[in-house]
Amino acid sequence: MKKEILNKIQKVVGKSNIILQEDDMHNYLTEWRGVYSGKAAAVIKPKSTNEVSRVLKIAYEYNIPIITQGGNTGLVGGQIPFDKNHLLLSLEKLNKVREVNNIDRSITAEAGIKLSELQNICMKNNLFFPLSLASEGSCTIGGNIATNAGGVGVLYYGNTRELVLGLEVVLPDGKIINNLQALVKDNTGYSIKNLFIGSEGTLGVITAATVKAFPQPKEKYTAFLKINSPNKSIKALRIIQESISTPLTAFELMNNRSIQFVIRHIPKTFAPFSKFKWMVLVEFSSLESSDLEKERIEKTLNGLIDLGLVEDAVLSNSKSQSKNMWKLRESISEAQKKEGGSIKNDISVPIKFINKFIHDATSISKKNIPDSRCVIFGHIGDGNIHFNISQPPKAEKQEFLKKENHLRKKIVELTMSLDGSFSAEHGIGLARKGDLKKYKKDKLILMKGIKESIDKKNIMNPGKIFDY
Ligand SMILES: Cc1cc2nc3c(=O)[nH]c(=O)nc-3n(C[C@H](O)[C@H](O)[C@H](O)COP(=O)(O)OP(=O)(O)OC[C@H]3O[C@@H](n4cnc5c(N)ncnc54)[C@H](O)[C@@H]3O)c2cc1C
């Protein structure tokens, strides 16, 4: 890239906020699992919306592609640049809270703030921000919005899309669009904010957001249920929802293998049951704290045992016990990484088909790789299953990964035959482009039209979602 362009950008962000040496870019160019590793002309770290706008004006003038990055926790390669002439725009320094509003129950923050920090600021202000993912210590609210992240609270609070009230975005030519009002109702034509939610950096840069906050729950009741089939867990879910008025805010299914991996690799973790096939982590969040409510929950869980849907149940007695329960669930990805190669599927199906999906997908894995180990977990309350396949213990990782395309194809075919989605949470990026082309042709044409009208020069994350 011409020095003149980089000099112009350096003048905007300052010398200390531009990385030009390849060695110093490493953390930005490789991602969490080491699946993608890229290249770029520079990493640029603007500190304000105005700086983002001025950088984009320069990029627009010289036709330089911009790859926006938040916390670099994306799992489909969307945040990684792959060309020496592309610029990586890191939003890590655009991380201030602009307003906490207890009357509107909203919080306005810049896109680069970490999700865990946003949650903490809400808590300090007696509010609650319900978006919660295992990557929350690193991912940013801008990245969450750009990927329409899901996570464990979707069952009750909805996806990120349901939590966003307004956005500030910078368009490819540098124009700033400010739509940060905390309005629940705003029927003024097309929803521009919804276009940017889930756009994965292909339309512009999200620089700030106003999101919904909720009253802080006073009490959380966390329980593990021992269950012998996913089908029974769905029946248990519906009974719980029909009999307890305390909001059920999480319902997470995990197979035995996932928990075995966690206990093997993550210090200070223990299984709550000596033998089990499946386990569900259940959480209720309440605005009151009463013995009566806890008794009601206990009674319902015992009722599930009497009905033969649940084999055993343990309810946490303290915050630290509940934290340990969550640790088991949230460490699955990290533990699985230590078991060698894995083939990941982030799918969703209508809840009525979950049992069939798990049964058939397991058969596909065993038929193709007899000793493969299925790590099955997910937000079953909203139909989302992470169906991951770990390599056989003694297999050669690269040999195992040669089967990835074939196995993924089969599992996606199964998912689509059950009216599901091949990407429930993680987006398209690079990894799911082929599936999008194959299964969503009409949608892709419409999306392309929108992309071309907003990003006329195709400088926003080119090659992601769409072919270059
Ligand atoms: C251990 C682990 C657990 C996870 N669990 C979940 C889960 O439960 N649910 C879930 O949905 N995801 C999950 N993820 C995936 C990931 O954390 C989410 O996709 C997250 O929302 C990405 O945020 P980020 O800030 O890291 O974005 P990045 O990875 O930096 O970027 C992701 C995409 O968004 C774009 N982007 C980022 N910031 C902006 C911006 N400000 N403006 C425009 N575009 C932008 C990038 O260009 C890229 O296409 C998990 C990941 C890990 C590693």
The ligand as a Gaussian input file, in Angstrom:
#p B3LYP/6-31G(d) Opt

LIG

0 1
 C      -15.579000     -19.435000      23.691000
 C      -16.533000     -18.776000      22.739000
 C      -17.885000     -18.857000      22.990000
 C      -18.796000     -18.244000      22.128000
 N      -20.131000     -18.330000      22.399000
 C      -21.018000     -17.731000      21.600000
 C      -22.416000     -17.800000      21.868000
 O      -22.867000     -18.431000      22.824000
 N      -23.264000     -17.158000      21.024000
 C      -22.808000     -16.446000      19.953000
 O      -23.625000     -15.857000      19.236000
 N      -21.489000     -16.372000      19.660000
 C      -20.586000     -16.980000      20.450000
 N      -19.249000     -16.906000      20.158000
 C      -18.799000     -16.168000      18.939000
 C      -18.392000     -14.694000      19.195000
 O      -17.983000     -14.478000      20.524000
 C      -19.530000     -13.740000      18.821000
 O      -19.768000     -13.839000      17.439000
 C      -19.267000     -12.271000      19.171000
 O      -20.473000     -11.558000      19.003000
 C      -18.179000     -11.603000      18.329000
 O      -17.823000     -10.360000      18.917000
 P      -16.375000      -9.709000      18.687000
 O      -16.354000      -8.360000      19.311000
 O      -15.318000     -10.631000      19.145000
 O      -16.362000      -9.572000      17.108000
 P      -15.193000      -9.939000      16.087000
 O      -14.849000     -11.358000      16.185000
 O      -14.088000      -8.969000      16.195000
 O      -15.973000      -9.688000      14.708000
 C      -17.020000     -10.515000      14.299000
 C      -17.664000      -9.935000      13.021000
 O      -18.277000      -8.680000      13.306000
 C      -17.683000      -7.623000      12.556000
 N      -17.566000      -6.469000      13.473000
 C      -16.999000      -6.460000      14.702000
 N      -17.157000      -5.255000      15.270000
 C      -17.836000      -4.499000      14.385000
 C      -18.298000      -3.150000      14.391000
 N      -18.123000      -2.360000      15.454000
 N      -18.937000      -2.672000      13.292000
 C      -19.132000      -3.480000      12.219000
 N      -18.723000      -4.750000      12.152000
 C      -18.082000      -5.253000      13.225000
 C      -16.354000      -8.179000      12.071000
 O      -15.953000      -7.565000      10.860000
 C      -16.675000      -9.657000      11.907000
 O      -17.304000      -9.874000      10.674000
 C      -18.318000     -17.533000      20.988000
 C      -16.949000     -17.443000      20.755000
 C      -16.057000     -18.059000      21.610000
 C      -14.587000     -17.906000      21.322000

